[in-house]
Amino acid sequence: MIDGAPASPLVVQVLPQKAGGKWNKDESIVLAASRCARAIRDLLAGGMTRRDGDAHRPIEARDCAVL
């Protein structure tokens, strides 16, 4: 839950277009990894909670997965 509202169970990160061309493999890996890490950091710091049995608890790193 984020601010009392259900959170999306799946988030897709889309890389922005590169000005004047396309990202090469190494650039896209670095950019995707940094955006993913930032998104997880924001979730962990943002006060998001998850259901755990009959109660809610703050989200923890173990609740996140990267596919």
Buried (B, 14 or more C-beta within 10 A) or exposed (E): EEEEEEBEEEEEEEEEEEEEEEBEEEEEEEBBEEBBEEBBEEBBEEEBBEEEEEEEEEBEEEBEEEE
